């Protein structure tokens, strides 16, 4: 049974799954990010058993600090309290020395008081001077923007890959004055994403996170009413656990418990790493024990080389409001008319589009699009778009084969007869619906409205279009074409796409090979087959946007959104794409 309150200790529970030394190489590494919008917050929970009376072992904590001082992308270190066992001056002095490593490296950090750090834990944050406060208050001034009158609560700014965060480091027992101070900081930083560290908040004796009495106070007074708070981390209890709650604004808040003091050697100053990836909009969490990694291993140390339970290694999504996409300023159509532009369609307007409505070709080459289909559920303009799209709007497709609408190039459009013998680049912005179902599968962003059979081909699925940029049931992008120099089809395949987000696709042919790019990145399944040009131009058949034909007849309607489309009669480098 878990012990709480003043003891601050948890009884033995089902232990985490611990990775043996010989399996260490199999542990998943944090994913890479080329953008650089990645940073790490390190959290060190209860180290009290290393500093207990005359039993003083600063080496594990020093090893953790050394490891952190060399960690690329580290922006802040937060200790969760119970630094020492009895709040004695000699304990605090021994525990203070490893923090000097961070001071010398100019790495900002915070240290909050746990119940064991205090001579009298029956006190709140107005308790006055203690050996803990005397030692750590002067050390933690780097990037501290505020400190309460009692000295036990403080606030820090954290620069996370160009995004400003606020970290509140709060005492183990908040007073009325302490809560008022914390609220004033939150209100003064209402637009800043905020992390709270506090010693006592969530326990997880049953395996599921449960808020303690003090945790409920923190939630009610400092979390629920403040939508910028998205993460709270505490120690105090064991085993580790987590809980997600919705605040008053309906936003999810992650409530995490991290504590390893019940493990061998008092947890050996295990450290939890929160790796924020703002482009993936994900935080990857892992737990490591640098002291054990650094030395020769005894039998028990081998068992605790890395902690890999579901509560020690996991990921969670950042709130969308925290990581809004960096949106570029709209660019005029003229800026997109590079050499070789054959067609360029931008979907700018308001309201629905009736059957027969025209969308102009911004290239000036006369390839207008005309709305076709039943249009019971018409196409509609939307102000939604990819953050890097030149135009800030798109078309929404929401009808079925029986009720929807699509677009066809005009009968006299020059692009209908284009064969692209010298190469091509087809680009489009699009978004898949949420959820993505079978109704959405195998329609096309853009396709040639003529079958391969009608284009003179006899091998393969010749009722399919002579050229199509489609999305499979995966959903994966597919560029399937019948080249002018081959009797069969050649296909490029993308990877599985997440729905309800915008993508950019480009397919580029240099007269010999075709390469697909998704958001400017080359995919893996690009065929090595030499292929030149596109069949079907000799028929003069139109191109369709938002529909797929079979044997020359409407078969599938696109569901989702389509933004700017540009067709260029030469191979473009990624730096020339509309997304660049």
Secondary structure, 3 states (H helix, E strand, C coil): CCCCCCCCCCCCCCCCCEECHHHHHHCCCCCCCCCCCEEEEEEECCCHHHEECCEECCHHHHHHHHHHHCCCCEEEEEECCCCCCCCCHHHHHHHHHCHHHHHHCCCCEEECCCHHHCCCCCCCCCCCCCHHHHHHCCHHHCCEEEECCCCCCEEEEEEECCEEEEEEEECCCCCHHHHHHHHHHHHHCCCCEEEEEECCCEECCCCCCEECHHHHHHHHHHHCCCCCEEEEEECCCCCCEEEEEECCCCCEEEEEECCCCCCHHHHCCCEEEEEEECCCCEEEEEEECHHHHHCCCCHHHHHCCEECCCCCCEEEECCCCCCCCCCCCCCCHHHHCCCCEEEEECCCCCCEECCCCEECCCCCCCCCEEEECCCCCCEEEECCCCCCCCCCCEEEECCCCCCCCEEEECCCCHHHHCCCCCCEEEEEEEEECCCCCHHHCCCEEEEECCECCCCCCCCCCCCEECEEEEECCCCEEEEEEECCCCCCEEEEEEEECCCCCEEEEEEEECCCCEEEEECCEECCECCCCCCCCCCCHHHCCCEEECEEEECCEEEEECCEEEEEEEEECCCCCHHHCCCC
